Amino acid sequence: MKLSCAFSILSIVASASAFTPTSTSNTRGKTALSMSGVTRNPNFAKLQGGYLFPEIGRRRNAYLEENPDMADRIISLGIGDTTQPIPEHILNGLVSSAKKLGTKEGYSGYGAEQGMGDLRAKIADKLYGGIIKDSEVFISDGAKCDIMRVQQVFGPGVTTAVQDPSYPVYVDTSVMMGQTGEINPETSQFDNIVYMPCNAENDFFPDIDNIPRSDIIYFCSPNNPTGAAATKEQLEKLVKVCKERGSILVFDAAYAPFIRSEGVPKSIFEIDGAREVAMECNSFSKYAGFTGVRLGWTVVPDELTFSDGTKVRDDFNRVMSTAFNGASNIVQGGGIACLDDEGLAEIDVLINYYLENAKLLKEAMESIGYSVYGGSDAPYVFVKLPDGKKSWDVFSEMLEKAQVVTIPGAGFGPGGEGYLRLSAFAPRETVIEACERLKKAMA
Ligand SMILES: Cc1ncc(COP(=O)(O)O)c(C=O)c1O
């Protein structure tokens, strides 16, 4: 006992003395900055610039610094953040669960890391019609956070495929986990990630037979940014290929409630065989305006296993139990209210509002002469730019000429070059104003 203590103290002293503090001096010779002796995680150095949305903000602020009189005119069709207030029944769910905490009988502290039983059961029943079990639903603080937790389950040793373009979180978290090499400056692609081109030419669905195998495939439908919702046949193909190749599909269904087309699946588990190959991340963010409230879930079926036969569900449960302490009890009360009949009706009204915005944006862009995709089963309108036009250039042109903020397709991966994403989450009057300005400025 004494020996091991002495050893550990000695080793601390040894490692401390191996560290030579470094510092820089300012012009007056005073020490301005001192650096730690900790090596930076090299994976973070591989990441490009900032995350996309802060970069958009940076460019918008740079424009405003040069044109301060335009501050009141800026309109954002950029980040996919909801703008409409939380409807009454759902809000009452949040308020009443907050009030319960102020009573002796209603107070609750830590809950189950996997979420409240009532909420898990209601998700399985109301949103999946019983095709998944309550115990397969893990409640969380949102889909983005769950994607990182999924990465923690898989670790650094897996290979990954993404739709190109795609929601940047799949690639960035793969890089952070150490699954990738460096970015190739010529292709703007990370080594060791399989980019699956999705564009107007292939109906925004990858030519999966001719794409190399990867361990994990991230697939988002309805898609951010393209607005494409994969058909049943396309998803059947995807599940079949995953099964043949022994790949795991991480299906992101965060925009499922926007699907209005008959027969288009809202969940991967509507596809036969998906339980053996897929898990699904989902969220109340866009359902109910919970982007700031924070509530999501991930479904991991019992049948999904690693090559040694162990259940993915068990490892996901281990991550949730270790690195997460359950979603807020107030917020879960709001989630339960979302899934009451009144809540579901309110969600329908909200989604219809955003879909009407998407229709207006689509019509406006078409009237300018662009080819336009998405926007009918998704809150995103994906605009094809004339040949040779760069998406960051058109982003700047729209900002300068119309003070409308959009998102360049290239921000979602090299396959997004030549497209622009418009978000339908702005208030109606803003959307109408943006359409008018863009029609004038870009015609
Ligand atoms: C495809 C996709 N998945 C997940 C998320 C994040 O969802 P959450 O707010 O639940 O973290 C977003 C947010 O824009 C998204 O576009």
The ligand as a Gaussian input file, in Angstrom:
#p B3LYP/6-31G(d) Opt

LIG

0 1
 C      -30.860000      16.411000     -39.540000
 C      -30.869000      16.963000     -38.169000
 N      -30.732000      16.138000     -37.136000
 C      -30.703000      16.599000     -35.875000
 C      -30.841000      17.947000     -35.617000
 C      -30.737000      18.447000     -34.207000
 O      -31.855000      18.167000     -33.477000
 P      -31.920000      18.552000     -31.941000
 O      -32.432000      19.955000     -31.853000
 O      -32.867000      17.558000     -31.385000
 O      -30.572000      18.422000     -31.349000
 C      -31.008000      18.845000     -36.656000
 C      -31.125000      20.281000     -36.379000
 O      -31.203000      21.142000     -37.185000
 C      -31.003000      18.336000     -37.969000
 O      -31.130000      19.149000     -39.010000

